[in-house]
Amino acid sequence: MKLVVAIIQPTKLKAVRAALEKSGVTRMTVCDSLGFARQRGQTPLYRGMEYKSQLLRKISLEIAVNDDFVEKTIDTICSAAKTGADGNIGDGKIFVLPMGEAIDLSADVRGPEAV
């Protein structure tokens, strides 16, 4: 079992969610996030004055998958989250973490069946 954490652009959430559902991944947690990497923030205008914003809005997806769905999930997110044909800076990142155990509270099931 793995936990796939994907940080994506907010405008790509609908496309990524639809692509994941189509590929058979139907459970995920979606969180609003703030952060920056190579983009180093932005300089927006507010009432005619520029101000420096250090953090950019992103969406964080947390998806618990069994080992046989890991590559499929990663490939689906990669293809749906890119903003151009080759992708652009700020499109996001994907992290894959090992999961020791999963527990379904409603069915009292443990292990891969709980995912």
C-alpha angles and dihedrals in degrees: 000000000000137000111224113202114191124186109200142164113277090234090061098054096096093048094047093046092049092047092049092050090050091052093051101262105125105159126072143135118234122201134177110240139186124207149113140221126162091351091068094204127288141265108234128176123244117184091337095310124109119228132179117244111195096189128058125204115253137164121238118207121195114195124177110205138170116248094261091059099048099091093039090052093047093048092048093051092045093053096043100041100053115106095205138024091271097024128247138240108280097032089119146245138266124216124190116204129183116247117213097196142351124206126192105210096197096052098028090233125149133199130016092341089064092060 
